[in-house]
Amino acid sequence: MPEETQKPTPRCRHLRSNALYLFDALPEDDEGYEYGSSACWCQHTMKTIGPDDDLVGLQVCRLADRTCYEPL
């Protein structure tokens, strides 16, 4: 019996990347979000550190246990 693949938790709505300058809307998938760059920042702080003093990134900004996390 095949294992069920878990759908990843949506990224935080405040996560931003350089991909925003390439598309006219937020990319729907992670691949499009990282298109051409892995540089990400938080919309709240405008830095690579979030309001919870943790690093910002596509993998870590989808963890519901972060106090600043809001799903997309």
PDB file of N, CA, C and O in Angstrom:
ATOM      1  N   MET A   1       0.842  -1.177   0.000  1.00  0.00           N
ATOM      2  CA  MET A   1       0.000   0.000   0.000  1.00  0.00           C
ATOM      3  C   MET A   1       0.896   1.252   0.000  1.00  0.00           C
ATOM      4  O   MET A   1       1.768   1.379   0.860  1.00  0.00           O
ATOM      5  N   PRO A   2       0.697   2.161  -0.936  1.00  0.00           N
ATOM      6  CA  PRO A   2       1.554   3.348  -0.990  1.00  0.00           C
ATOM      7  C   PRO A   2       1.309   4.281   0.190  1.00  0.00           C
ATOM      8  O   PRO A   2       0.190   4.421   0.685  1.00  0.00           O
ATOM      9  N   GLU A   3       2.403   4.916   0.622  1.00  0.00           N
ATOM     10  CA  GLU A   3       2.278   5.872   1.719  1.00  0.00           C
ATOM     11  C   GLU A   3       1.601   7.143   1.221  1.00  0.00           C
ATOM     12  O   GLU A   3       1.803   7.570   0.084  1.00  0.00           O
ATOM     13  N   GLU A   4       0.805   7.729   2.084  1.00  0.00           N
ATOM     14  CA  GLU A   4       0.171   8.992   1.739  1.00  0.00           C
ATOM     15  C   GLU A   4       1.201  10.105   1.855  1.00  0.00           C
ATOM     16  O   GLU A   4       1.947  10.166   2.832  1.00  0.00           O
ATOM     17  N   THR A   5       1.242  10.972   0.877  1.00  0.00           N
ATOM     18  CA  THR A   5       2.153  12.104   0.965  1.00  0.00           C
ATOM     19  C   THR A   5       1.442  13.244   1.659  1.00  0.00           C
ATOM     20  O   THR A   5       0.325  13.617   1.302  1.00  0.00           O
ATOM     21  N   GLN A   6       2.115  13.788   2.659  1.00  0.00           N
ATOM     22  CA  GLN A   6       1.518  14.889   3.392  1.00  0.00           C
ATOM     23  C   GLN A   6       1.710  16.182   2.626  1.00  0.00           C
ATOM     24  O   GLN A   6       2.793  16.462   2.112  1.00  0.00           O
ATOM     25  N   LYS A   7       0.673  16.947   2.558  1.00  0.00           N
ATOM     26  CA  LYS A   7       0.757  18.258   1.925  1.00  0.00           C
ATOM     27  C   LYS A   7       1.475  19.188   2.901  1.00  0.00           C
ATOM     28  O   LYS A   7       1.102  19.268   4.072  1.00  0.00           O
ATOM     29  N   PRO A   8       2.512  19.897   2.419  1.00  0.00           N
ATOM     30  CA  PRO A   8       3.237  20.779   3.339  1.00  0.00           C
ATOM     31  C   PRO A   8       2.361  21.917   3.839  1.00  0.00           C
ATOM     32  O   PRO A   8       1.430  22.350   3.160  1.00  0.00           O
ATOM     33  N   THR A   9       2.673  22.389   5.027  1.00  0.00           N
ATOM     34  CA  THR A   9       1.975  23.532   5.591  1.00  0.00           C
ATOM     35  C   THR A   9       2.239  24.742   4.693  1.00  0.00           C
ATOM     36  O   THR A   9       3.364  24.910   4.223  1.00  0.00           O
ATOM     37  N   PRO A  10       1.250  25.578   4.443  1.00  0.00           N
ATOM     38  CA  PRO A  10       1.479  26.752   3.594  1.00  0.00           C
ATOM     39  C   PRO A  10       2.528  27.680   4.208  1.00  0.00           C
ATOM     40  O   PRO A  10       2.649  27.771   5.429  1.00  0.00           O
ATOM     41  N   ARG A  11       3.283  28.367   3.350  1.00  0.00           N
ATOM     42  CA  ARG A  11       4.275  29.318   3.861  1.00  0.00           C
ATOM     43  C   ARG A  11       3.551  30.506   4.499  1.00  0.00           C
ATOM     44  O   ARG A  11       2.363  30.731   4.267  1.00  0.00           O
ATOM     45  N   CYS A  12       4.283  31.237   5.287  1.00  0.00           N
ATOM     46  CA  CYS A  12       3.724  32.407   5.974  1.00  0.00           C
ATOM     47  C   CYS A  12       3.371  33.490   4.963  1.00  0.00           C
ATOM     48  O   CYS A  12       4.087  33.681   3.979  1.00  0.00           O
ATOM     49  N   ARG A  13       2.302  34.179   5.195  1.00  0.00           N
ATOM     50  CA  ARG A  13       1.856  35.233   4.282  1.00  0.00           C
ATOM     51  C   ARG A  13       2.791  36.439   4.296  1.00  0.00           C
ATOM     52  O   ARG A  13       2.699  37.297   3.419  1.00  0.00           O
ATOM     53  N   HIS A  14       3.678  36.516   5.266  1.00  0.00           N
ATOM     54  CA  HIS A  14       4.587  37.656   5.364  1.00  0.00           C
ATOM     55  C   HIS A  14       5.967  37.374   4.789  1.00  0.00           C
ATOM     56  O   HIS A  14       6.835  38.247   4.804  1.00  0.00           O
ATOM     57  N   LEU A  15       6.178  36.164   4.280  1.00  0.00           N
ATOM     58  CA  LEU A  15       7.443  35.812   3.653  1.00  0.00           C
ATOM     59  C   LEU A  15       7.517  36.422   2.265  1.00  0.00           C
ATOM     60  O   LEU A  15       6.568  36.322   1.487  1.00  0.00           O
ATOM     61  N   ARG A  16       8.623  37.044   1.957  1.00  0.00           N
ATOM     62  CA  ARG A  16       8.822  37.675   0.655  1.00  0.00           C
ATOM     63  C   ARG A  16      10.122  37.182   0.037  1.00  0.00           C
ATOM     64  O   ARG A  16      11.041  36.775   0.748  1.00  0.00           O
ATOM     65  N   SER A  17      10.197  37.222  -1.299  1.00  0.00           N
ATOM     66  CA  SER A  17      11.423  36.843  -2.003  1.00  0.00           C
ATOM     67  C   SER A  17      11.579  37.709  -3.245  1.00  0.00           C
ATOM     68  O   SER A  17      10.670  38.446  -3.627  1.00  0.00           O
ATOM     69  N   ASN A  18      12.743  37.604  -3.863  1.00  0.00           N
ATOM     70  CA  ASN A  18      12.991  38.367  -5.091  1.00  0.00           C
ATOM     71  C   ASN A  18      12.059  37.957  -6.219  1.00  0.00           C
ATOM     72  O   ASN A  18      11.907  38.707  -7.184  1.00  0.00           O
ATOM     73  N   ALA A  19      11.432  36.797  -6.130  1.00  0.00           N
ATOM     74  CA  ALA A  19      10.494  36.340  -7.156  1.00  0.00           C
ATOM     75  C   ALA A  19       9.322  37.311  -7.312  1.00  0.00           C
ATOM     76  O   ALA A  19       8.685  37.347  -8.365  1.00  0.00           O
ATOM     77  N   LEU A  20       9.038  38.085  -6.286  1.00  0.00           N
ATOM     78  CA  LEU A  20       7.936  39.052  -6.363  1.00  0.00           C
ATOM     79  C   LEU A  20       8.181  40.106  -7.433  1.00  0.00           C
ATOM     80  O   LEU A  20       7.237  40.714  -7.938  1.00  0.00           O
ATOM     81  N   TYR A  21       9.439  40.321  -7.778  1.00  0.00           N
ATOM     82  CA  TYR A  21       9.765  41.311  -8.802  1.00  0.00           C
ATOM     83  C   TYR A  21       9.696  40.729 -10.205  1.00  0.00           C
ATOM     84  O   TYR A  21       9.808  41.460 -11.189  1.00  0.00           O
ATOM     85  N   LEU A  22       9.511  39.411 -10.300  1.00  0.00           N
ATOM     86  CA  LEU A  22       9.465  38.749 -11.596  1.00  0.00           C
ATOM     87  C   LEU A  22       8.055  38.393 -12.040  1.00  0.00           C
ATOM     88  O   LEU A  22       7.803  38.209 -13.231  1.00  0.00           O
ATOM     89  N   PHE A  23       7.140  38.295 -11.090  1.00  0.00           N
ATOM     90  CA  PHE A  23       5.768  37.885 -11.389  1.00  0.00           C
ATOM     91  C   PHE A  23       4.804  39.004 -11.003  1.00  0.00           C
ATOM     92  O   PHE A  23       5.140  39.871 -10.197  1.00  0.00           O
ATOM     93  N   ASP A  24       3.615  38.979 -11.579  1.00  0.00           N
ATOM     94  CA  ASP A  24       2.631  40.004 -11.236  1.00  0.00           C
ATOM     95  C   ASP A  24       1.758  39.614 -10.051  1.00  0.00           C
ATOM     96  O   ASP A  24       0.894  40.386  -9.634  1.00  0.00           O
ATOM     97  N   ALA A  25       1.979  38.419  -9.507  1.00  0.00           N
ATOM     98  CA  ALA A  25       1.257  37.948  -8.328  1.00  0.00           C
ATOM     99  C   ALA A  25       2.160  36.992  -7.564  1.00  0.00           C
ATOM    100  O   ALA A  25       3.177  36.538  -8.089  1.00  0.00           O
ATOM    101  N   LEU A  26       1.790  36.688  -6.324  1.00  0.00           N
ATOM    102  CA  LEU A  26       2.577  35.721  -5.555  1.00  0.00           C
ATOM    103  C   LEU A  26       2.551  34.367  -6.248  1.00  0.00           C
ATOM    104  O   LEU A  26       1.475  33.881  -6.595  1.00  0.00           O
ATOM    105  N   PRO A  27       3.709  33.745  -6.457  1.00  0.00           N
ATOM    106  CA  PRO A  27       3.726  32.400  -7.036  1.00  0.00           C
ATOM    107  C   PRO A  27       2.989  31.421  -6.131  1.00  0.00           C
ATOM    108  O   PRO A  27       3.053  31.524  -4.906  1.00  0.00           O
ATOM    109  N   GLU A  28       2.293  30.476  -6.741  1.00  0.00           N
ATOM    110  CA  GLU A  28       1.509  29.530  -5.962  1.00  0.00           C
ATOM    111  C   GLU A  28       2.327  28.380  -5.397  1.00  0.00           C
ATOM    112  O   GLU A  28       1.973  27.818  -4.361  1.00  0.00           O
ATOM    113  N   ASP A  29       3.424  28.022  -6.070  1.00  0.00           N
ATOM    114  CA  ASP A  29       4.214  26.897  -5.586  1.00  0.00           C
ATOM    115  C   ASP A  29       5.587  27.358  -5.105  1.00  0.00           C
ATOM    116  O   ASP A  29       6.029  28.465  -5.413  1.00  0.00           O
ATOM    117  N   ASP A  30       6.254  26.488  -4.343  1.00  0.00           N
ATOM    118  CA  ASP A  30       7.545  26.828  -3.778  1.00  0.00           C
ATOM    119  C   ASP A  30       8.603  27.040  -4.850  1.00  0.00           C
ATOM    120  O   ASP A  30       9.470  27.901  -4.700  1.00  0.00           O
ATOM    121  N   GLU A  31       8.544  26.271  -5.925  1.00  0.00           N
ATOM    122  CA  GLU A  31       9.525  26.400  -6.991  1.00  0.00           C
ATOM    123  C   GLU A  31       9.453  27.800  -7.616  1.00  0.00           C
ATOM    124  O   GLU A  31      10.485  28.425  -7.860  1.00  0.00           O
ATOM    125  N   GLY A  32       8.267  28.277  -7.868  1.00  0.00           N
ATOM    126  CA  GLY A  32       8.101  29.612  -8.426  1.00  0.00           C
ATOM    127  C   GLY A  32       8.507  30.697  -7.446  1.00  0.00           C
ATOM    128  O   GLY A  32       8.984  31.761  -7.840  1.00  0.00           O
ATOM    129  N   TYR A  33       8.312  30.417  -6.168  1.00  0.00           N
ATOM    130  CA  TYR A  33       8.642  31.391  -5.141  1.00  0.00           C
ATOM    131  C   TYR A  33      10.143  31.605  -5.028  1.00  0.00           C
ATOM    132  O   TYR A  33      10.596  32.705  -4.709  1.00  0.00           O
ATOM    133  N   GLU A  34      10.918  30.552  -5.290  1.00  0.00           N
ATOM    134  CA  GLU A  34      12.370  30.653  -5.202  1.00  0.00           C
ATOM    135  C   GLU A  34      13.009  30.907  -6.561  1.00  0.00           C
ATOM    136  O   GLU A  34      14.234  30.858  -6.674  1.00  0.00           O
ATOM    137  N   TYR A  35      12.227  31.173  -7.580  1.00  0.00           N
ATOM    138  CA  TYR A  35      12.722  31.332  -8.942  1.00  0.00           C
ATOM    139  C   TYR A  35      13.858  32.351  -8.999  1.00  0.00           C
ATOM    140  O   TYR A  35      13.669  33.530  -8.696  1.00  0.00           O
ATOM    141  N   GLY A  36      15.035  31.879  -9.391  1.00  0.00           N
ATOM    142  CA  GLY A  36      16.174  32.763  -9.593  1.00  0.00           C
ATOM    143  C   GLY A  36      16.892  33.214  -8.339  1.00  0.00           C
ATOM    144  O   GLY A  36      17.967  33.805  -8.440  1.00  0.00           O
ATOM    145  N   SER A  37      16.352  32.964  -7.176  1.00  0.00           N
ATOM    146  CA  SER A  37      17.005  33.416  -5.958  1.00  0.00           C
ATOM    147  C   SER A  37      16.429  32.702  -4.753  1.00  0.00           C
ATOM    148  O   SER A  37      15.258  32.325  -4.734  1.00  0.00           O
ATOM    149  N   SER A  38      17.256  32.527  -3.764  1.00  0.00           N
ATOM    150  CA  SER A  38      16.767  31.966  -2.514  1.00  0.00           C
ATOM    151  C   SER A  38      16.723  33.055  -1.439  1.00  0.00           C
ATOM    152  O   SER A  38      16.526  32.755  -0.262  1.00  0.00           O
ATOM    153  N   ALA A  39      16.906  34.313  -1.838  1.00  0.00           N
ATOM    154  CA  ALA A  39      16.876  35.423  -0.888  1.00  0.00           C
ATOM    155  C   ALA A  39      15.444  35.678  -0.437  1.00  0.00           C
ATOM    156  O   ALA A  39      14.570  35.973  -1.252  1.00  0.00           O
ATOM    157  N   CYS A  40      15.214  35.565   0.853  1.00  0.00           N
ATOM    158  CA  CYS A  40      13.890  35.805   1.429  1.00  0.00           C
ATOM    159  C   CYS A  40      14.006  36.789   2.583  1.00  0.00           C
ATOM    160  O   CYS A  40      15.060  36.911   3.207  1.00  0.00           O
ATOM    161  N   TRP A  41      12.911  37.490   2.859  1.00  0.00           N
ATOM    162  CA  TRP A  41      12.848  38.373   4.003  1.00  0.00           C
ATOM    163  C   TRP A  41      11.424  38.403   4.521  1.00  0.00           C
ATOM    164  O   TRP A  41      10.491  37.955   3.855  1.00  0.00           O
ATOM    165  N   CYS A  42      11.276  38.939   5.721  1.00  0.00           N
ATOM    166  CA  CYS A  42       9.964  39.035   6.363  1.00  0.00           C
ATOM    167  C   CYS A  42       9.376  40.412   6.078  1.00  0.00           C
ATOM    168  O   CYS A  42      10.065  41.426   6.195  1.00  0.00           O
ATOM    169  N   GLN A  43       8.130  40.443   5.715  1.00  0.00           N
ATOM    170  CA  GLN A  43       7.442  41.703   5.426  1.00  0.00           C
ATOM    171  C   GLN A  43       7.331  42.573   6.687  1.00  0.00           C
ATOM    172  O   GLN A  43       7.303  43.800   6.593  1.00  0.00           O
ATOM    173  N   HIS A  44       7.270  41.944   7.854  1.00  0.00           N
ATOM    174  CA  HIS A  44       7.158  42.705   9.102  1.00  0.00           C
ATOM    175  C   HIS A  44       8.446  43.452   9.437  1.00  0.00           C
ATOM    176  O   HIS A  44       8.418  44.635   9.776  1.00  0.00           O
ATOM    177  N   THR A  45       9.567  42.755   9.338  1.00  0.00           N
ATOM    178  CA  THR A  45      10.839  43.345   9.745  1.00  0.00           C
ATOM    179  C   THR A  45      11.643  43.906   8.586  1.00  0.00           C
ATOM    180  O   THR A  45      12.544  44.719   8.792  1.00  0.00           O
ATOM    181  N   MET A  46      11.322  43.475   7.356  1.00  0.00           N
ATOM    182  CA  MET A  46      12.075  43.831   6.158  1.00  0.00           C
ATOM    183  C   MET A  46      13.520  43.357   6.248  1.00  0.00           C
ATOM    184  O   MET A  46      14.418  43.965   5.664  1.00  0.00           O
ATOM    185  N   LYS A  47      13.741  42.271   6.983  1.00  0.00           N
ATOM    186  CA  LYS A  47      15.072  41.692   7.174  1.00  0.00           C
ATOM    187  C   LYS A  47      14.985  40.173   7.038  1.00  0.00           C
ATOM    188  O   LYS A  47      13.905  39.610   6.860  1.00  0.00           O
ATOM    189  N   THR A  48      16.138  39.528   7.126  1.00  0.00           N
ATOM    190  CA  THR A  48      16.195  38.066   7.071  1.00  0.00           C
ATOM    191  C   THR A  48      15.947  37.438   8.434  1.00  0.00           C
ATOM    192  O   THR A  48      16.074  36.224   8.595  1.00  0.00           O
ATOM    193  N   ILE A  49      15.597  38.252   9.403  1.00  0.00           N
ATOM    194  CA  ILE A  49      15.216  37.803  10.744  1.00  0.00           C
ATOM    195  C   ILE A  49      13.769  38.214  10.965  1.00  0.00           C
ATOM    196  O   ILE A  49      13.403  39.365  10.729  1.00  0.00           O
ATOM    197  N   GLY A  50      12.949  37.275  11.419  1.00  0.00           N
ATOM    198  CA  GLY A  50      11.544  37.569  11.649  1.00  0.00           C
ATOM    199  C   GLY A  50      11.303  38.253  12.978  1.00  0.00           C
ATOM    200  O   GLY A  50      12.247  38.455  13.741  1.00  0.00           O
ATOM    201  N   PRO A  51      10.057  38.618  13.277  1.00  0.00           N
ATOM    202  CA  PRO A  51       9.706  39.269  14.536  1.00  0.00           C
ATOM    203  C   PRO A  51       9.996  38.405  15.763  1.00  0.00           C
ATOM    204  O   PRO A  51      10.100  38.917  16.877  1.00  0.00           O
ATOM    205  N   ASP A  52      10.126  37.099  15.554  1.00  0.00           N
ATOM    206  CA  ASP A  52      10.425  36.189  16.655  1.00  0.00           C
ATOM    207  C   ASP A  52      11.935  35.975  16.823  1.00  0.00           C
ATOM    208  O   ASP A  52      12.360  35.081  17.555  1.00  0.00           O
ATOM    209  N   ASP A  53      12.735  36.792  16.148  1.00  0.00           N
ATOM    210  CA  ASP A  53      14.201  36.743  16.201  1.00  0.00           C
ATOM    211  C   ASP A  53      14.795  35.458  15.650  1.00  0.00           C
ATOM    212  O   ASP A  53      15.911  35.089  16.017  1.00  0.00           O
ATOM    213  N   ASP A  54      14.071  34.773  14.778  1.00  0.00           N
ATOM    214  CA  ASP A  54      14.563  33.590  14.087  1.00  0.00           C
ATOM    215  C   ASP A  54      14.793  33.918  12.621  1.00  0.00           C
ATOM    216  O   ASP A  54      14.223  34.869  12.087  1.00  0.00           O
ATOM    217  N   LEU A  55      15.638  33.116  11.976  1.00  0.00           N
ATOM    218  CA  LEU A  55      15.900  33.305  10.554  1.00  0.00           C
ATOM    219  C   LEU A  55      14.645  33.093   9.721  1.00  0.00           C
ATOM    220  O   LEU A  55      13.744  32.350  10.110  1.00  0.00           O
ATOM    221  N   VAL A  56      14.599  33.745   8.587  1.00  0.00           N
ATOM    222  CA  VAL A  56      13.488  33.670   7.646  1.00  0.00           C
ATOM    223  C   VAL A  56      13.891  32.761   6.487  1.00  0.00           C
ATOM    224  O   VAL A  56      15.038  32.797   6.042  1.00  0.00           O
ATOM    225  N   GLY A  57      12.965  31.953   5.999  1.00  0.00           N
ATOM    226  CA  GLY A  57      13.230  31.107   4.842  1.00  0.00           C
ATOM    227  C   GLY A  57      12.005  30.307   4.465  1.00  0.00           C
ATOM    228  O   GLY A  57      11.059  30.184   5.244  1.00  0.00           O
ATOM    229  N   LEU A  58      12.033  29.767   3.269  1.00  0.00           N
ATOM    230  CA  LEU A  58      10.875  29.046   2.753  1.00  0.00           C
ATOM    231  C   LEU A  58      10.519  27.830   3.607  1.00  0.00           C
ATOM    232  O   LEU A  58       9.340  27.525   3.786  1.00  0.00           O
ATOM    233  N   GLN A  59      11.515  27.142   4.127  1.00  0.00           N
ATOM    234  CA  GLN A  59      11.234  25.950   4.926  1.00  0.00           C
ATOM    235  C   GLN A  59      10.821  26.284   6.360  1.00  0.00           C
ATOM    236  O   GLN A  59       9.949  25.619   6.919  1.00  0.00           O
ATOM    237  N   VAL A  60      11.429  27.293   6.955  1.00  0.00           N
ATOM    238  CA  VAL A  60      11.143  27.606   8.363  1.00  0.00           C
ATOM    239  C   VAL A  60       9.940  28.524   8.547  1.00  0.00           C
ATOM    240  O   VAL A  60       9.364  28.576   9.633  1.00  0.00           O
ATOM    241  N   CYS A  61       9.559  29.242   7.508  1.00  0.00           N
ATOM    242  CA  CYS A  61       8.407  30.149   7.614  1.00  0.00           C
ATOM    243  C   CYS A  61       7.118  29.446   7.205  1.00  0.00           C
ATOM    244  O   CYS A  61       6.249  30.035   6.563  1.00  0.00           O
ATOM    245  N   ARG A  62       7.014  28.201   7.582  1.00  0.00           N
ATOM    246  CA  ARG A  62       5.783  27.437   7.402  1.00  0.00           C
ATOM    247  C   ARG A  62       5.529  26.582   8.644  1.00  0.00           C
ATOM    248  O   ARG A  62       4.698  25.673   8.639  1.00  0.00           O
ATOM    249  N   LEU A  63       6.266  26.900   9.697  1.00  0.00           N
ATOM    250  CA  LEU A  63       6.118  26.158  10.942  1.00  0.00           C
ATOM    251  C   LEU A  63       5.117  26.870  11.841  1.00  0.00           C
ATOM    252  O   LEU A  63       5.334  28.009  12.254  1.00  0.00           O
ATOM    253  N   ALA A  64       4.037  26.194  12.134  1.00  0.00           N
ATOM    254  CA  ALA A  64       2.948  26.809  12.897  1.00  0.00           C
ATOM    255  C   ALA A  64       3.351  27.158  14.322  1.00  0.00           C
ATOM    256  O   ALA A  64       2.656  27.926  14.987  1.00  0.00           O
ATOM    257  N   ASP A  65       4.475  26.601  14.808  1.00  0.00           N
ATOM    258  CA  ASP A  65       4.884  26.916  16.170  1.00  0.00           C
ATOM    259  C   ASP A  65       5.651  28.245  16.271  1.00  0.00           C
ATOM    260  O   ASP A  65       6.009  28.667  17.370  1.00  0.00           O
ATOM    261  N   ARG A  66       5.904  28.900  15.139  1.00  0.00           N
ATOM    262  CA  ARG A  66       6.515  30.234  15.184  1.00  0.00           C
ATOM    263  C   ARG A  66       5.432  31.229  15.590  1.00  0.00           C
ATOM    264  O   ARG A  66       4.316  31.181  15.071  1.00  0.00           O
ATOM    265  N   THR A  67       5.750  32.110  16.496  1.00  0.00           N
ATOM    266  CA  THR A  67       4.739  33.033  17.022  1.00  0.00           C
ATOM    267  C   THR A  67       4.251  34.029  15.984  1.00  0.00           C
ATOM    268  O   THR A  67       3.155  34.571  16.120  1.00  0.00           O
ATOM    269  N   CYS A  68       5.044  34.279  14.949  1.00  0.00           N
ATOM    270  CA  CYS A  68       4.675  35.267  13.933  1.00  0.00           C
ATOM    271  C   CYS A  68       4.015  34.637  12.712  1.00  0.00           C
ATOM    272  O   CYS A  68       3.633  35.353  11.787  1.00  0.00           O
ATOM    273  N   TYR A  69       3.874  33.319  12.688  1.00  0.00           N
ATOM    274  CA  TYR A  69       3.358  32.601  11.522  1.00  0.00           C
ATOM    275  C   TYR A  69       1.883  32.877  11.257  1.00  0.00           C
ATOM    276  O   TYR A  69       1.045  32.774  12.153  1.00  0.00           O
ATOM    277  N   GLU A  70       1.583  33.232  10.001  1.00  0.00           N
ATOM    278  CA  GLU A  70       0.201  33.342   9.525  1.00  0.00           C
ATOM    279  C   GLU A  70       0.149  32.653   8.169  1.00  0.00           C
ATOM    280  O   GLU A  70       0.848  33.070   7.245  1.00  0.00           O
ATOM    281  N   PRO A  71      -0.663  31.609   8.028  1.00  0.00           N
ATOM    282  CA  PRO A  71      -0.685  30.852   6.773  1.00  0.00           C
ATOM    283  C   PRO A  71      -1.142  31.693   5.584  1.00  0.00           C
ATOM    284  O   PRO A  71      -1.968  32.597   5.711  1.00  0.00           O
ATOM    285  N   LEU A  72      -0.579  31.363   4.433  1.00  0.00           N
ATOM    286  CA  LEU A  72      -0.919  32.050   3.187  1.00  0.00           C
ATOM    287  C   LEU A  72      -2.333  31.711   2.771  1.00  0.00           C
ATOM    288  O   LEU A  72      -2.806  32.194   1.742  1.00  0.00           O
TER     289      LEU A  72
END
